[in-house]
């Protein structure tokens, strides 16, 4: 009798384990990367495959951050900022730099990865940002300008004590890379890092309902429809900001021409088939007037742009 109960229990346990390990279901992979949170939702994947994907993706994201983040001493960005020269044979680094320079040219320098001296001055890369003095801003502005970046086949150089950050482009490219990896291995997923995301489904009629965060309160201001292969990126004044002793609020999206945070909009959302492009455009549009935005929207074939003005 005991043996029979044991066998029944063993069979039940084996069935449950089999379902847990091999039964496809929706699973969410969450981890920290690029100083924010990544959430990757994968449909119809079993536990064994999910664990393998989790290990591979987390490992890749850690390597990506170490190679292209401004804060890691071994990164190409850190070495470039320190020595004003770095190797330029890494294909991802090339893609990030060349794409950023192209966007800088088409926005007359409003999108500019040499903004790092101003970010450091304002302290937005620390836990205690503070409003700097006007003379300090003017001094750091002399270092800012995408034309201070010079390229050769094998090296990249910085002139006039310039420093770069890839914060306005790297997250979008990382999402695109993860998307390309998962597309070959799974049937449906959403890759989201720090609020920016890209969706995929083998069912080409599938519509993803994505909420756009309300910039002034909890909840969503709008629900938009995304088709497989589309990405959405948002820039806003509510994620990283501080209030000074006079009650004035300053956020982290700094205009590289004035040296001060731009206050035309509370939020800008862009939909594009490239998350890297949506990432760059949302930052650039935050600094531009509506006529300039419309011109650039057509040039880069953005599928959707949502502007929330500062006065709204």
C-alpha positions as CSV (number, residue, x, y, z in Angstrom):
1,X,0.0,0.0,0.0
2,X,2.8,2.3,0.9
3,X,4.6,1.6,-2.3
4,X,1.5,2.3,-4.3
5,X,1.0,5.7,-2.5
6,X,4.6,6.4,-3.2
7,X,4.3,5.6,-6.8
8,X,1.2,7.7,-7.2
9,X,2.9,10.6,-5.4
10,X,6.0,10.2,-7.6
11,X,3.9,10.2,-10.8
12,X,2.0,13.3,-9.7
13,X,5.3,15.1,-8.8
14,X,6.8,14.1,-12.2
15,X,3.8,15.4,-14.0
16,X,3.9,18.7,-12.2
17,X,7.7,19.0,-12.8
18,X,7.2,18.2,-16.4
19,X,4.5,20.9,-16.8
20,X,6.7,23.4,-14.9
21,X,9.8,22.7,-17.1
22,X,8.3,22.0,-20.5
23,X,4.8,23.6,-20.7
24,X,5.0,26.8,-22.7
25,X,3.6,29.9,-21.0
26,X,4.2,33.7,-20.7
27,X,7.3,34.5,-18.7
28,X,8.9,37.8,-17.7
29,X,12.6,38.4,-17.5
30,X,13.5,41.3,-15.2
31,X,16.9,42.7,-14.4
32,X,19.0,45.9,-14.0
33,X,20.9,47.4,-16.9
34,X,22.1,50.8,-18.1
35,X,21.1,52.3,-14.7
36,X,17.5,51.3,-15.2
37,X,15.2,48.2,-15.3
38,X,14.7,45.8,-18.2
39,X,11.5,43.8,-18.5
40,X,11.3,41.3,-21.3
41,X,7.9,39.5,-21.7
42,X,8.1,36.3,-23.7
43,X,5.0,34.4,-24.8
44,X,4.8,30.6,-25.1
45,X,8.2,29.6,-23.8
46,X,9.0,26.8,-21.4
47,X,11.1,27.1,-18.3
48,X,14.2,25.5,-19.6
49,X,14.3,27.7,-22.7
50,X,13.4,30.8,-20.6
51,X,16.4,30.1,-18.2
52,X,18.8,29.8,-21.2
53,X,17.5,33.1,-22.7
54,X,17.7,34.8,-19.3
55,X,21.4,33.8,-18.9
56,X,22.4,34.9,-22.4
57,X,20.5,38.2,-22.4
58,X,21.7,39.3,-19.0
59,X,25.2,38.4,-19.9
60,X,25.1,40.3,-23.1
61,X,23.5,43.4,-21.4
62,X,26.2,43.4,-18.8
63,X,28.9,43.3,-21.5
64,X,27.1,46.0,-23.5
65,X,27.1,48.3,-20.4
66,X,30.7,47.7,-19.6
67,X,31.8,48.5,-23.2
68,X,29.6,51.6,-23.9
69,X,28.7,53.2,-20.6
70,X,30.4,56.4,-19.6
71,X,31.0,55.2,-16.0
72,X,33.0,52.0,-16.6
73,X,36.9,52.5,-16.7
74,X,37.2,49.6,-19.2
75,X,34.6,51.1,-21.6
76,X,35.4,52.6,-25.0
77,X,33.5,55.7,-23.9
78,X,35.4,56.2,-20.7
79,X,38.8,55.6,-22.4
80,X,37.8,58.1,-25.2
81,X,36.8,60.8,-22.7
82,X,39.9,60.3,-20.7
83,X,42.5,60.0,-23.4
84,X,40.7,61.9,-26.2
85,X,41.4,58.9,-28.4
86,X,39.9,55.4,-28.6
87,X,39.8,52.3,-30.9
88,X,37.1,52.7,-33.6
89,X,37.0,49.2,-35.0
90,X,34.2,47.9,-32.7
91,X,31.1,47.7,-35.0
92,X,28.5,48.6,-32.3
93,X,30.6,51.5,-31.1
94,X,30.8,52.7,-34.8
95,X,27.1,52.4,-35.2
96,X,26.4,54.4,-32.1
97,X,28.8,57.2,-33.0
98,X,28.0,57.5,-36.7
99,X,24.2,57.4,-36.1
100,X,24.6,60.0,-33.4
101,X,26.7,62.3,-35.6
102,X,24.2,62.0,-38.4
103,X,21.4,63.0,-36.1
104,X,23.5,65.9,-34.8
105,X,24.0,67.2,-38.3
106,X,20.3,67.0,-39.1
107,X,19.3,68.8,-35.9
108,X,21.9,71.5,-36.1
109,X,23.6,70.1,-33.0
110,X,20.5,69.9,-30.8
111,X,21.0,66.2,-30.5
112,X,24.7,66.1,-29.4
113,X,26.5,63.3,-27.6
114,X,29.2,65.7,-26.5
115,X,26.8,67.0,-23.9
116,X,28.6,65.0,-21.2
117,X,30.5,68.0,-19.7
118,X,27.1,69.7,-19.0
119,X,25.5,66.6,-17.6
120,X,28.4,66.3,-15.2
121,X,28.3,69.9,-14.3
122,X,24.6,69.7,-13.4
123,X,25.3,66.5,-11.6
124,X,22.7,64.4,-13.4
125,X,25.1,61.5,-13.4
126,X,25.3,61.7,-9.5
127,X,22.7,61.3,-6.8
128,X,22.8,65.0,-5.9
129,X,22.3,67.3,-8.9
130,X,22.6,71.1,-8.3
131,X,22.1,74.2,-10.4
132,X,25.5,75.5,-11.5
133,X,26.6,79.1,-11.8
134,X,26.2,80.8,-15.2
135,X,29.9,81.2,-15.7
136,X,30.5,77.5,-15.1
137,X,27.8,76.7,-17.8
138,X,29.5,79.0,-20.2
139,X,32.9,77.4,-19.5
140,X,31.6,73.8,-20.1
141,X,29.7,74.9,-23.2
142,X,33.0,75.6,-24.9
143,X,33.7,71.8,-24.8
144,X,30.3,70.9,-26.4
145,X,29.9,70.4,-30.1
146,X,29.6,67.3,-32.3
147,X,32.2,68.8,-34.7
148,X,34.8,68.1,-31.9
149,X,34.5,64.4,-32.8
150,X,37.0,63.3,-35.5
151,X,37.0,59.9,-37.1
152,X,39.5,57.7,-38.9
153,X,39.3,54.1,-40.1
154,X,40.7,52.8,-36.8
155,X,40.4,55.6,-34.3
156,X,38.1,58.2,-32.9
157,X,39.4,61.5,-31.5
158,X,38.0,64.3,-29.3
159,X,39.1,67.9,-29.6
160,X,38.7,70.9,-27.3
161,X,38.4,68.7,-24.2
162,X,35.1,67.3,-25.4
163,X,33.5,64.3,-23.7
164,X,30.7,62.1,-24.9
165,X,27.8,60.1,-23.5
166,X,25.8,57.5,-25.4
167,X,22.8,57.8,-23.0
168,X,20.5,59.2,-25.7
169,X,21.2,56.4,-28.2
170,X,22.6,53.3,-26.4
171,X,19.4,52.1,-24.8
172,X,17.5,52.1,-28.1
173,X,20.2,50.1,-29.8
174,X,20.4,47.6,-27.0
175,X,16.6,47.0,-27.4
176,X,17.1,46.5,-31.1
177,X,19.9,44.0,-30.6
178,X,17.8,42.0,-28.1
179,X,14.9,42.1,-30.4
180,X,16.9,40.7,-33.3
181,X,18.2,37.9,-31.1
182,X,14.8,36.9,-29.7
183,X,13.1,37.2,-33.1
184,X,14.8,34.0,-34.3
185,X,14.0,32.1,-31.1
186,X,10.5,32.9,-29.9
187,X,7.0,33.6,-31.4
188,X,6.1,36.7,-29.5
189,X,7.7,39.2,-27.1
190,X,8.0,42.7,-25.8
191,X,11.5,44.1,-25.0
192,X,11.3,47.1,-22.6
193,X,14.2,48.9,-21.0
194,X,13.6,52.1,-19.0
195,X,10.2,52.7,-20.5
196,X,11.3,52.3,-24.2
197,X,10.3,49.2,-25.9
198,X,9.9,47.1,-29.1
199,X,7.4,44.4,-29.9
200,X,7.3,41.3,-32.0
201,X,4.9,38.6,-33.1
202,X,4.9,36.0,-35.8
203,X,1.2,36.7,-36.1
204,X,1.5,39.8,-38.4
205,X,-2.1,40.8,-37.6
206,X,-1.3,41.0,-33.8
207,X,-1.8,44.5,-32.4
208,X,-0.1,45.4,-29.1
209,X,-1.9,48.0,-26.9
210,X,0.8,50.1,-25.3
211,X,0.1,52.8,-22.7
212,X,1.8,56.2,-22.7
213,X,2.5,57.4,-19.2
214,X,0.8,60.6,-18.0
215,X,3.6,63.0,-17.3
216,X,1.9,64.8,-14.4
217,X,0.0,62.0,-12.6
218,X,-0.4,58.2,-12.2
219,X,-1.9,56.3,-15.1
220,X,-1.8,56.6,-18.8
221,X,-2.5,59.6,-21.0
222,X,-3.1,57.5,-24.1
223,X,-3.1,53.9,-25.4
224,X,-1.4,53.4,-28.8
225,X,-1.5,50.5,-31.2
226,X,1.9,48.9,-32.2
227,X,2.4,46.4,-34.9
228,X,5.1,43.7,-34.8
229,X,8.5,45.3,-35.4
230,X,7.5,48.8,-34.1
231,X,9.3,50.5,-31.2
232,X,8.3,53.4,-28.9
233,X,10.6,55.7,-27.0
234,X,9.7,58.6,-24.7
235,X,11.6,61.6,-23.3
236,X,10.2,63.5,-20.4
237,X,11.0,66.0,-17.7
238,X,9.6,63.9,-14.8
239,X,12.1,61.0,-14.5
240,X,15.3,62.8,-13.4
241,X,14.9,66.3,-12.0
242,X,15.5,68.4,-8.8
243,X,14.0,71.5,-7.2
244,X,16.3,74.4,-6.1
245,X,15.9,76.6,-3.0
246,X,13.6,79.0,-5.0
247,X,11.2,76.2,-6.0
248,X,12.4,76.1,-9.6
249,X,12.5,72.6,-11.2
250,X,15.4,71.5,-13.4
251,X,15.4,68.2,-15.4
252,X,18.1,66.2,-17.1
253,X,17.4,67.0,-20.8
254,X,19.8,69.8,-21.4
255,X,19.9,71.9,-24.5
256,X,23.5,71.7,-25.8
257,X,23.2,75.2,-27.3
258,X,22.1,77.1,-24.1
259,X,23.5,74.7,-21.4
260,X,20.2,74.7,-19.6
261,X,17.3,72.1,-19.4
262,X,14.8,72.7,-22.2
263,X,11.2,73.5,-21.2
264,X,9.2,73.4,-24.3
265,X,7.6,70.1,-23.5
266,X,6.7,67.8,-20.6
267,X,7.0,64.7,-22.7
268,X,7.7,63.6,-26.2
269,X,6.9,60.1,-27.5
270,X,8.0,58.6,-30.9
271,X,7.1,55.4,-32.7
272,X,9.6,54.0,-35.3
273,X,10.7,50.7,-36.6
274,X,14.1,51.2,-35.0
275,X,14.2,51.7,-31.2
276,X,17.6,53.4,-31.6
277,X,16.0,55.9,-34.0
278,X,13.0,56.4,-31.7
279,X,15.3,57.0,-28.8
280,X,17.4,59.7,-30.6
281,X,14.3,61.4,-32.1
282,X,12.4,61.6,-28.8
283,X,15.5,63.4,-27.3
284,X,16.0,65.7,-30.3
285,X,12.2,66.6,-30.6
286,X,12.2,67.5,-26.9
287,X,14.6,70.4,-27.8
288,X,12.9,71.5,-31.1
289,X,9.8,73.6,-32.1
290,X,6.9,71.9,-33.8
291,X,7.8,73.0,-37.4
292,X,11.3,71.5,-37.0
293,X,9.8,68.3,-35.5
294,X,7.4,67.9,-38.5
295,X,10.3,68.3,-41.0
296,X,12.5,65.7,-39.1
297,X,9.6,63.4,-38.6
298,X,9.1,63.1,-42.4
299,X,12.9,62.8,-43.0
300,X,13.3,59.9,-40.6
301,X,9.8,58.3,-41.4
302,X,8.6,58.3,-37.8
303,X,5.3,56.5,-37.6
304,X,3.9,58.5,-34.7
305,X,4.8,61.5,-32.6
306,X,3.0,62.7,-29.4
307,X,4.0,66.0,-27.9
308,X,2.8,67.2,-24.4
309,X,3.6,70.9,-24.1
310,X,5.0,72.4,-20.9
311,X,1.9,74.6,-20.7
312,X,-0.6,71.7,-20.9
